[in-house]
Amino acid sequence: MNRQTPPVAAAHLDEEAQHEVTRLCVQSALLLLQYGAESNLVVGVSTRLGYALGATRVECTLTANSIVLTTVFDRYCITTARRNVDRGVNMTVVSSVQRIMLAAEEGRLDRVGVHEALEAVQQRTQVYPPWLVLLLVALSCACFARLSGGDWPVCALTFAASVCGMRVRQWLGGLHFNAMLVFMATAFVTSLIAGLGLRFQVGNDAHIAMASAVLMLVPGFPLINSLSDVLKGFMNMGIGRWALATVLTLGSSLGIVMALAVLGIDNWSSTAVARPALRALLDAAWLLANDWFFAAIPAVGFALLFNVPPRALKFCAALGALGHGTATLLKLAQVTPVFATFFAAALVGSLGVWLAQRYHRAHPKVFTVAAVIPMFPGIPAYKAMLALVLIEKEGYSPERFAVMVDQFVQTGFLLSALVFGLALPGLLFYRQKPVV
């Protein structure tokens, strides 16, 4: 629940007008919650909208699948509830609702104007063309493979597998299958196609293709929002979102493990040239340019997947390049991967806060979530699942178990550093101040 100091009511609200204000507040909250906004933003925007439209007090309570909102005027209280249905991530909708609230605070929209604006957002939800999302996400996965040391044949294999997997995801999603089943089927098809590269010895290391192609299934927004909610006091919402991210990750893992079992893959037998030796021969400027280029493309690809507003795409690309390049430079300077990831994510988060306030008055996640996707630890997670398949196939041994635990722990630490580093700037800069 979020409380703010209400302004003086602009005009008298009779019962019918207060009902309308209550409906508008809960409609704005529902749109934000349905399309991927964090809980603090949902409560803050709906509360401020109620104050702007004349209420003397607004209270909003969230659960994973419902919203309860109360408005008070002249000691008369009206409470309403709405059921929440997840509609995927769409940051364009989130930004539009924020702008409507800001326009109401500035006096440019009254109740009628807010109603018309919210209806327009709800009826004309802006999304990018599916074919464009498919191609850009597949290209993003190919860039992940390149950043992980894959040669051009490996990148081509990654692109082909990701195209097929993303098409399966779009098709099953359009048929409204359960999200976990969609992720499991997508991971299975993608891993199966990428795994054929091992059979035909494609490129320098086809395992990189298998690990990179499924990174399109990273549940970035649920994972990052879950930590944000917990840190900002919305414990129930944070736990619910963490559970959703865990279930989606479990579905992806099951699909990958099934594909590995079908292909009979149970170890990482790489013939690739050692990456550090290669880097030692490269000029530092060329290395940084390579990292910037192949990290900027995935940032744009996932920004399309999250329906980020078009004018924010260039900032997502810039932050993605800067974040991954910073992590790479810190690792070359002998900083541990966990701390390098944390500092790079914190830099991205800080710049996202600055961009949100200085340019678009939007939420920082519009710029930052897509930008940190290139830093997700796909290779350690894939190696952990390979070790798990080997234990299931050949039985337990201390060495295999140690490898599995080591890779899972490494993945967990890197993921925690990434998520916490991204959330830290907002906790430092905003505290009790509104996000927009």
C-alpha positions as CSV (number, residue, x, y, z in Angstrom):
1,M,0.0,0.0,0.0
2,N,1.3,3.4,-0.9
3,R,0.4,6.7,0.8
4,Q,1.3,10.1,-0.5
5,T,0.4,13.6,0.8
6,P,-2.7,14.5,-1.2
7,P,-3.1,17.9,-2.7
8,V,-6.1,20.1,-2.0
9,A,-9.1,18.9,-4.0
10,A,-9.5,20.9,-7.2
11,A,-13.3,20.7,-7.2
12,H,-16.2,19.1,-5.4
13,L,-16.9,15.5,-6.2
14,D,-20.4,14.3,-6.0
15,E,-21.1,10.5,-5.6
16,E,-21.3,9.9,-9.4
17,A,-18.0,11.8,-10.0
18,Q,-16.2,10.0,-7.2
19,H,-17.3,6.7,-8.7
20,E,-15.9,7.8,-12.1
21,V,-12.6,8.8,-10.4
22,T,-12.4,5.4,-8.7
23,R,-13.0,3.6,-12.0
24,L,-10.3,5.6,-13.7
25,C,-7.8,5.0,-11.0
26,V,-8.3,1.3,-10.9
27,Q,-8.3,1.1,-14.8
28,S,-4.9,2.8,-14.9
29,A,-3.6,0.5,-12.2
30,L,-4.9,-2.6,-14.0
31,L,-3.3,-1.5,-17.3
32,L,0.0,-1.0,-15.6
33,L,-0.1,-4.3,-13.8
34,Q,-1.3,-6.3,-16.8
35,Y,1.6,-5.0,-19.0
36,G,4.6,-5.5,-16.8
37,A,5.0,-2.5,-14.5
38,E,6.5,-2.9,-11.0
39,S,4.2,-2.7,-8.0
40,N,5.5,0.6,-6.8
41,L,4.8,2.3,-10.1
42,V,1.3,0.8,-10.3
43,V,0.4,2.1,-6.8
44,G,2.1,5.5,-7.3
45,V,0.5,6.3,-10.7
46,S,-3.0,5.2,-9.7
47,T,-2.8,7.2,-6.4
48,R,-1.4,10.3,-8.0
49,L,-4.1,10.1,-10.7
50,G,-6.8,10.0,-8.0
51,Y,-5.4,13.1,-6.3
52,A,-5.1,14.9,-9.6
53,L,-8.8,14.2,-10.3
54,G,-10.0,15.6,-6.9
55,A,-9.9,12.8,-4.4
56,T,-8.6,13.7,-0.9
57,R,-7.2,10.2,-0.3
58,V,-6.4,7.1,-2.4
59,E,-5.4,3.7,-1.2
60,C,-4.3,0.9,-3.5
61,T,-3.6,-2.7,-2.5
62,L,-2.2,-5.3,-5.0
63,T,-2.1,-9.1,-5.1
64,A,-0.8,-11.3,-7.9
65,N,-4.2,-11.6,-9.6
66,S,-6.2,-8.6,-8.3
67,I,-6.3,-4.9,-7.4
68,V,-8.3,-3.3,-4.6
69,L,-8.5,0.5,-4.7
70,T,-10.3,3.0,-2.4
71,T,-10.9,6.7,-2.9
72,V,-12.1,9.1,-0.2
73,F,-13.7,12.5,-0.6
74,D,-15.4,14.5,2.2
75,R,-15.2,11.4,4.4
76,Y,-17.2,9.4,1.8
77,C,-15.4,6.1,0.9
78,I,-15.7,4.1,-2.4
79,T,-13.9,0.8,-2.8
80,T,-13.6,-1.3,-6.0
81,A,-11.7,-4.4,-7.0
82,R,-10.6,-5.8,-10.4
83,R,-9.2,-9.1,-11.4
84,N,-5.7,-9.0,-13.1
85,V,-4.9,-11.1,-16.2
86,D,-1.4,-11.0,-17.4
87,R,-1.1,-9.7,-21.0
88,G,2.7,-9.8,-21.5
89,V,5.2,-7.0,-21.3
90,N,4.4,-3.8,-23.2
91,M,6.4,-0.8,-22.0
92,T,4.6,1.5,-24.6
93,V,1.3,1.0,-22.7
94,V,3.1,1.6,-19.4
95,S,4.6,4.8,-20.7
96,S,1.3,6.0,-22.1
97,V,-0.5,5.5,-18.8
98,Q,2.2,7.4,-17.0
99,R,1.9,10.3,-19.5
100,I,-1.9,10.4,-18.9
101,M,-1.3,10.7,-15.2
102,L,1.2,13.5,-15.6
103,A,-1.2,15.4,-18.0
104,A,-3.9,15.1,-15.3
105,E,-1.6,16.5,-12.7
106,E,-0.7,19.4,-14.9
107,G,-4.4,20.2,-15.5
108,R,-4.4,19.3,-19.2
109,L,-6.8,16.4,-18.8
110,D,-10.0,16.3,-16.8
111,R,-12.1,13.2,-15.9
112,V,-13.5,13.0,-19.4
113,G,-10.1,13.5,-21.0
114,V,-8.5,10.8,-18.8
115,H,-11.3,8.4,-19.6
116,E,-10.9,8.9,-23.4
117,A,-7.1,8.6,-23.2
118,L,-7.2,5.4,-21.1
119,E,-9.8,3.9,-23.5
120,A,-7.6,4.7,-26.5
121,V,-4.6,3.0,-24.8
122,Q,-6.7,-0.1,-24.0
123,Q,-8.3,-0.4,-27.5
124,R,-5.2,0.4,-29.5
125,T,-2.4,-1.5,-27.8
126,Q,0.7,-0.8,-29.8
127,V,3.0,-3.8,-30.6
128,Y,5.7,-4.3,-33.1
129,P,5.1,-6.6,-36.2
130,P,5.6,-10.3,-35.2
131,W,8.0,-10.9,-38.2
132,L,10.2,-8.0,-37.1
133,V,10.3,-9.2,-33.5
134,L,11.1,-12.8,-34.7
135,L,14.0,-11.6,-36.9
136,L,15.5,-9.2,-34.3
137,V,15.3,-11.7,-31.4
138,A,17.0,-14.4,-33.6
139,L,19.7,-11.9,-34.6
140,S,20.1,-11.1,-30.9
141,C,20.7,-14.7,-30.0
142,A,23.2,-14.9,-32.9
143,C,25.0,-11.9,-31.3
144,F,25.0,-13.7,-27.9
145,A,26.8,-16.6,-29.7
146,R,29.4,-14.2,-31.1
147,L,30.0,-12.6,-27.7
148,S,30.5,-16.1,-26.2
149,G,33.3,-17.0,-28.7
150,G,31.3,-18.6,-31.5
151,D,32.5,-18.3,-35.2
152,W,30.2,-17.3,-38.0
153,P,28.9,-20.8,-38.8
154,V,27.9,-21.1,-35.1
155,C,26.2,-17.7,-35.3
156,A,24.3,-18.8,-38.4
157,L,23.2,-22.0,-36.6
158,T,22.1,-20.0,-33.6
159,F,20.1,-17.7,-35.8
160,A,18.3,-20.6,-37.6
161,A,17.4,-22.3,-34.3
162,S,16.2,-19.1,-32.8
163,V,14.0,-18.3,-35.8
164,C,12.3,-21.7,-35.5
165,G,12.0,-21.5,-31.7
166,M,10.6,-17.9,-31.8
167,R,8.1,-18.9,-34.4
168,V,6.9,-21.8,-32.2
169,R,6.6,-19.4,-29.3
170,Q,4.5,-16.9,-31.2
171,W,2.3,-19.7,-32.6
172,L,1.6,-21.3,-29.3
173,G,1.2,-18.0,-27.6
174,G,-1.4,-17.0,-30.1
175,L,-3.3,-20.2,-29.3
176,H,-3.3,-19.1,-25.6
177,F,-1.4,-22.2,-24.2
178,N,-0.1,-22.1,-20.7
179,A,3.1,-20.0,-20.5
180,M,5.1,-22.8,-19.0
181,L,4.2,-25.2,-21.8
182,V,5.0,-22.5,-24.4
183,F,8.5,-22.0,-22.9
184,M,9.1,-25.7,-22.6
185,A,8.1,-26.4,-26.3
186,T,10.1,-23.4,-27.5
187,A,13.2,-24.5,-25.6
188,F,12.8,-28.1,-26.9
189,V,12.5,-27.1,-30.6
190,T,15.3,-24.5,-30.3
191,S,17.7,-26.8,-28.5
192,L,16.9,-29.7,-30.9
193,I,17.7,-27.7,-34.0
194,A,20.9,-26.1,-32.5
195,G,22.0,-29.5,-31.3
196,L,22.1,-30.8,-34.9
197,G,25.2,-28.7,-35.2
198,L,27.0,-31.1,-32.9
199,R,26.0,-34.0,-35.2
200,F,27.4,-32.3,-38.3
201,Q,30.3,-30.5,-36.5
202,V,29.2,-27.0,-37.4
203,G,31.6,-24.2,-36.5
204,N,34.1,-24.1,-33.8
205,D,31.8,-25.1,-30.9
206,A,28.1,-25.9,-31.5
207,H,27.5,-26.0,-27.8
208,I,27.6,-22.2,-27.9
209,A,24.7,-22.2,-30.3
210,M,22.7,-24.4,-28.0
211,A,23.4,-22.1,-25.0
212,S,22.8,-18.9,-26.9
213,A,19.7,-19.8,-28.9
214,V,17.5,-20.3,-25.8
215,L,18.4,-17.0,-24.2
216,M,15.3,-15.5,-25.8
217,L,13.4,-17.3,-23.0
218,V,15.1,-15.5,-20.2
219,P,12.2,-14.2,-18.0
220,G,13.8,-10.8,-17.6
221,F,10.9,-8.6,-16.5
222,P,9.3,-11.0,-13.9
223,L,12.8,-11.7,-12.4
224,I,13.8,-8.0,-12.1
225,N,10.4,-6.8,-11.0
226,S,10.3,-9.5,-8.3
227,L,13.4,-8.1,-6.6
228,S,12.2,-4.5,-7.0
229,D,8.9,-5.4,-5.4
230,V,10.6,-7.2,-2.4
231,L,13.1,-4.3,-1.9
232,K,10.3,-1.7,-2.0
233,G,8.0,-3.4,0.5
234,F,5.6,-5.3,-1.8
235,M,6.6,-8.7,-0.4
236,N,3.6,-10.7,-1.7
237,M,3.9,-9.3,-5.2
238,G,7.6,-10.0,-5.2
239,I,7.2,-13.6,-4.1
240,G,4.4,-14.1,-6.7
241,R,6.6,-12.7,-9.5
242,W,9.6,-14.7,-8.4
243,A,7.4,-17.8,-8.5
244,L,6.3,-17.0,-12.1
245,A,9.9,-16.4,-13.2
246,T,10.9,-19.7,-11.5
247,V,8.1,-21.7,-13.2
248,L,9.0,-20.2,-16.6
249,T,12.7,-21.0,-16.1
250,L,11.7,-24.6,-15.1
251,G,9.7,-24.9,-18.3
252,S,12.7,-23.8,-20.3
253,S,15.0,-26.1,-18.4
254,L,12.7,-29.1,-19.0
255,G,12.6,-28.4,-22.7
256,I,16.4,-28.1,-22.9
257,V,17.0,-31.3,-20.9
258,M,14.5,-33.2,-23.1
259,A,16.4,-32.0,-26.3
260,L,19.8,-33.0,-24.7
261,A,18.4,-36.4,-23.9
262,V,17.0,-36.9,-27.4
263,L,20.3,-35.9,-29.0
264,G,22.4,-37.9,-26.5
265,I,24.5,-34.8,-25.5
266,D,26.0,-35.0,-22.0
267,N,29.3,-33.1,-22.1
268,W,30.9,-30.0,-23.4
269,S,33.6,-31.2,-25.8
270,S,34.9,-27.9,-27.2
271,T,37.4,-27.5,-29.9
272,A,37.2,-23.8,-29.8
273,V,40.3,-21.6,-29.5
274,A,40.7,-20.3,-26.0
275,R,39.0,-17.0,-25.7
276,P,41.5,-15.3,-23.4
277,A,44.4,-16.2,-25.8
278,L,42.5,-14.7,-28.7
279,R,41.7,-11.6,-26.7
280,A,45.4,-11.2,-25.9
281,L,46.1,-10.7,-29.6
282,L,43.5,-8.1,-30.2
283,D,43.8,-4.4,-29.8
284,A,41.8,-3.1,-26.8
285,A,39.8,-0.7,-29.0
286,W,38.8,-3.4,-31.4
287,L,37.8,-5.6,-28.6
288,L,35.6,-2.9,-27.1
289,A,34.1,-2.1,-30.5
290,N,33.3,-5.8,-31.1
291,D,31.6,-6.0,-27.6
292,W,29.6,-2.8,-28.2
293,F,28.3,-3.8,-31.6
294,F,27.3,-7.4,-30.7
295,A,25.7,-6.3,-27.4
296,A,23.7,-3.4,-28.9
297,I,21.8,-5.6,-31.3
298,P,20.3,-7.9,-28.6
299,A,19.3,-4.9,-26.5
300,V,17.3,-3.6,-29.5
301,G,15.9,-7.1,-30.2
302,F,14.6,-7.6,-26.7
303,A,13.3,-4.0,-26.5
304,L,11.1,-4.9,-29.5
305,L,10.0,-8.1,-27.6
306,F,9.1,-5.9,-24.6
307,N,7.3,-3.4,-26.9
308,V,9.5,-0.5,-25.7
309,P,8.4,2.9,-27.3
310,P,10.2,3.5,-30.6
311,R,12.0,6.6,-29.5
312,A,13.6,4.7,-26.6
313,L,15.2,2.0,-28.8
314,K,18.4,4.0,-29.4
315,F,18.9,4.4,-25.7
316,C,18.4,0.7,-25.1
317,A,21.1,-0.1,-27.7
318,A,23.5,2.4,-26.2
319,L,23.0,1.1,-22.6
320,G,23.3,-2.5,-23.8
321,A,26.6,-1.7,-25.5
322,L,27.9,0.3,-22.6
323,G,26.9,-2.3,-20.0
324,H,28.4,-5.3,-21.7
325,G,31.5,-3.4,-22.7
326,T,32.0,-2.2,-19.1
327,A,31.7,-5.8,-17.8
328,T,34.2,-7.0,-20.4
329,L,36.8,-4.3,-19.5
330,L,36.5,-5.1,-15.8
331,K,37.0,-8.8,-16.4
332,L,40.1,-8.0,-18.5
333,A,41.3,-5.9,-15.5
334,Q,41.1,-9.1,-13.4
335,V,37.9,-8.1,-11.6
336,T,35.8,-11.2,-10.8
337,P,32.8,-11.9,-13.1
338,V,30.3,-11.4,-10.3
339,F,31.6,-7.9,-9.3
340,A,32.1,-6.9,-13.0
341,T,28.5,-7.8,-13.7
342,F,27.3,-6.0,-10.7
343,F,29.1,-2.8,-11.5
344,A,28.1,-2.9,-15.2
345,A,24.4,-3.4,-14.2
346,A,24.6,-0.6,-11.7
347,L,26.0,1.7,-14.4
348,V,23.1,0.8,-16.7
349,G,20.6,1.3,-13.9
350,S,22.0,4.7,-13.0
351,L,22.0,5.9,-16.6
352,G,18.5,4.5,-17.0
353,V,17.3,6.6,-14.0
354,W,19.0,9.7,-15.6
355,L,17.4,9.1,-19.0
356,A,14.0,8.5,-17.4
357,Q,14.0,11.8,-15.6
358,R,15.9,13.9,-18.1
359,Y,14.3,13.0,-21.5
360,H,11.1,11.0,-21.5
361,R,9.7,11.1,-17.9
362,A,9.3,7.4,-18.3
363,H,10.1,4.5,-15.9
364,P,13.8,3.5,-16.0
365,K,12.9,-0.1,-16.9
366,V,11.8,1.2,-20.3
367,F,15.6,1.6,-21.0
368,T,17.4,-0.8,-18.7
369,V,15.8,-4.3,-18.7
370,A,16.4,-4.9,-22.4
371,A,19.9,-3.4,-22.1
372,V,21.1,-6.0,-19.4
373,I,19.8,-9.0,-21.3
374,P,23.2,-9.5,-23.1
375,M,24.8,-10.0,-19.6
376,F,22.6,-12.9,-18.5
377,P,24.7,-16.0,-17.7
378,G,23.6,-18.3,-20.4
379,I,26.7,-20.4,-20.8
380,P,27.1,-21.4,-17.0
381,A,23.4,-22.3,-16.9
382,Y,23.7,-24.5,-20.0
383,K,26.8,-26.2,-18.5
384,A,24.9,-26.9,-15.3
385,M,22.1,-28.6,-17.2
386,L,24.6,-30.7,-19.2
387,A,26.0,-31.9,-15.9
388,L,22.5,-32.7,-14.6
389,V,21.8,-34.8,-17.8
390,L,25.1,-36.6,-17.4
391,I,24.3,-37.5,-13.8
392,E,20.8,-38.8,-14.8
393,K,22.3,-40.8,-17.7
394,E,25.4,-42.3,-16.1
395,G,24.7,-42.0,-12.4
396,Y,26.1,-40.0,-9.5
397,S,29.7,-39.3,-9.0
398,P,31.4,-36.6,-6.8
399,E,33.1,-35.0,-9.8
400,R,29.9,-34.6,-11.8
401,F,27.9,-33.4,-8.9
402,A,30.7,-30.8,-8.1
403,V,30.6,-29.5,-11.7
404,M,26.8,-29.2,-11.6
405,V,26.8,-27.4,-8.2
406,D,29.7,-25.1,-9.3
407,Q,27.9,-24.0,-12.5
408,F,24.5,-23.6,-10.8
409,V,26.2,-21.5,-8.0
410,Q,28.0,-19.4,-10.6
411,T,24.8,-18.8,-12.5
412,G,23.0,-17.8,-9.3
413,F,25.6,-15.4,-8.2
414,L,25.9,-13.8,-11.7
415,L,22.1,-13.5,-11.9
416,S,21.8,-12.0,-8.4
417,A,24.6,-9.5,-9.2
418,L,22.8,-8.5,-12.4
419,V,19.4,-8.0,-10.8
420,F,20.6,-6.3,-7.7
421,G,22.9,-4.0,-9.6
422,L,20.1,-2.9,-11.8
423,A,17.7,-2.3,-8.9
424,L,20.3,-0.5,-6.7
425,P,20.3,3.0,-8.4
426,G,16.5,3.3,-8.0
427,L,16.7,2.5,-4.3
428,L,19.4,5.1,-3.9
429,F,18.0,7.9,-6.0
430,Y,14.3,7.7,-5.5
431,R,13.8,6.5,-1.9
432,Q,10.4,8.1,-1.1
433,K,10.3,10.3,-4.2
434,P,8.1,9.4,-7.2
435,V,9.6,7.7,-10.1
436,V,8.1,10.1,-12.7
